[in-house]
């Protein structure tokens, strides 16, 4: 079935560090890929997206490249800030966004 | 910016009781969804709803669950006889009829606690 696997648990970089949060997906179809961000007490919010292979999603200094050959969509940032602290979910959709499959979430906790 | 509104923000109910979670989707959206997030786990799809009927549902969405759009603005999720394992955050979402706009928006959620 369709699924997403991402870096589990918590990531604890210091402010100014670079960041990679891994995301791999599995599907027999041609997905659109997303990163959602969730702040405490709120619902998931779209962070960035890529609709097809070799697209790069960008937002607030974060980037993710849709790589079909490795079925990956890793989230990267050159220099994280304390305000980036949140839970990040990788997700895919295969049926015109009728539903999303989410990964388990990665808590980013940036130390000042 | 338009938003999806969910009420209540927190609901406590006794096991076996019925609960109704309410959502007001964005006004021009035509597709509606419910998702569930058990504490510390992934967000899971429950059901999608379009044109006054369920378009897809997951295996989680069994006979205890139902959805309804009782009027032009509300979208509800009913759990007929709650179980302890129904305790979770429930998120409503709605999406734009024009897929190219990608207007998929989640509400802030209702925390359901079954005791």
HADDOCK unambig.tbl for C-alpha pairs under 7 A between the chains (distance, minus, plus):
assign (segid A and resid 41 and name CA) (segid B and resid 108 and name CA) 6.81 0.50 0.50
assign (segid A and resid 42 and name CA) (segid B and resid 108 and name CA) 4.41 0.50 0.50
assign (segid A and resid 42 and name CA) (segid B and resid 109 and name CA) 6.82 0.50 0.50
assign (segid A and resid 43 and name CA) (segid B and resid 91 and name CA) 6.79 0.50 0.50
assign (segid A and resid 43 and name CA) (segid B and resid 106 and name CA) 5.73 0.50 0.50
assign (segid A and resid 43 and name CA) (segid B and resid 107 and name CA) 5.54 0.50 0.50
assign (segid A and resid 43 and name CA) (segid B and resid 108 and name CA) 4.24 0.50 0.50
assign (segid A and resid 43 and name CA) (segid B and resid 109 and name CA) 5.98 0.50 0.50
assign (segid A and resid 44 and name CA) (segid B and resid 106 and name CA) 6.22 0.50 0.50
assign (segid A and resid 45 and name CA) (segid B and resid 106 and name CA) 6.86 0.50 0.50
assign (segid A and resid 98 and name CA) (segid B and resid 48 and name CA) 6.80 0.50 0.50
assign (segid A and resid 99 and name CA) (segid B and resid 45 and name CA) 6.57 0.50 0.50
assign (segid A and resid 100 and name CA) (segid B and resid 45 and name CA) 6.75 0.50 0.50
assign (segid A and resid 102 and name CA) (segid B and resid 42 and name CA) 6.25 0.50 0.50
assign (segid A and resid 102 and name CA) (segid B and resid 43 and name CA) 5.93 0.50 0.50
assign (segid A and resid 102 and name CA) (segid B and resid 44 and name CA) 6.92 0.50 0.50
assign (segid A and resid 103 and name CA) (segid B and resid 42 and name CA) 5.99 0.50 0.50
assign (segid A and resid 104 and name CA) (segid B and resid 41 and name CA) 5.79 0.50 0.50
assign (segid A and resid 104 and name CA) (segid B and resid 42 and name CA) 4.26 0.50 0.50
assign (segid A and resid 105 and name CA) (segid B and resid 42 and name CA) 6.33 0.50 0.50
